[in-house]
Amino acid sequence: MEKLKELINKCKCGVHITVNGHRDYYETVEQHFKSNPTAEEDLEDIETDVYEKMKELNTIVEVQYYPDTPIGFYKIYHYDIEKAIDEALSSFNDA
């Protein structure tokens, strides 16, 4: 929970976390990315091993965060919520 608080404090605007939204539509991980043009574009940024594990676990963790403005955001996909938050936090160190 501390890392989530840290991410929230670093962002000037919103932080959104969605877990398994694809299941609301009875979709698999693959179907979700193929049926949604925006998600399909995001697929290019997901490491192959992470995507394969997402499919294996039928789990999508999506962290969308707005560090500076309400229109500029980043999106992280993962199968593990803690790792997704860690990745989001590391983007601040890279800047």
N, C-alpha and C positions, 0 to 999 in steps of 0.2 A: 504494500500500500504506500510505502514511503516513496518508491520510485514513481508511482502514478502521481502523487502529490508534487514531486519535483517536476515532472513533465507539465502538469497543470500550471505550476508557478512560473515556468520558463515561457509559457505561451501567453501572448498578449490577448489572444482570442480563444476560441473553443478547442476542446479535445473531445473526440468522439471515438468510442470503442464499440465495435459490433462483433459479436461472436456467433457464428453459425447462422447468419441471416439467410443463407442459401437453403437451409432446412425448412424455412417457412414456406418455401415453394416446392418442396419435395425434390430438390435438385441435388445432384452430386457436386463435388467441387469442380470437376471438369465441365459439367453442364452450366454451372454458374458463370464461369469465365467465358464460355463460348456463347451464351445467350445474352450477355450484357456487353455492349461495345466498349464502354468505359473500362470495365473490369478486364476485358480482353487486352486492351492496351496496357493495363497495369501488369498483366501477366509477364510482359517482357522484362520487368524489373525484379521479378521474384527468382531467387536462386533455384536451380533445378532440384537440388536435394530438399529444399524447404517445400517446394511445390509437390514433390513426390510424397513427402511425409504428410502434407495437408490432405492429399488424395487418400493415402493409407488410413488416416484417422478420420476422414470425412469431417475435417475441422478447418474453418476459416476464421482467423482472428484478424480483424481490420482495425488499425489505429489511424485515424485521420486527425491531424492537428494543424493549428494555425499559429505559427510562432510570432508573426509580425503584424499581419493585417487580416481582416475578415474575408479577403478574397484569395490570399496566397496560402496554399496548404500543401502538406506532404501526406503521403499515405504509405503505411507499412502493412504488408500482409505476412502472416505467419501462422503456425499451428499452435504456438505457445504464447500466451499473453505476456508473460514476464519477458521473454526474449523479444517480443515485438516492442514493448515499452523500452527495453534496453537499447534496441536499435534506434528508436525515435530519439532517445536521450543522446546517443552517440552522434546524431546528426548535428547537435548543437556544438559539440567539440570539434567537428570537421569544418564548421563555418568560420 
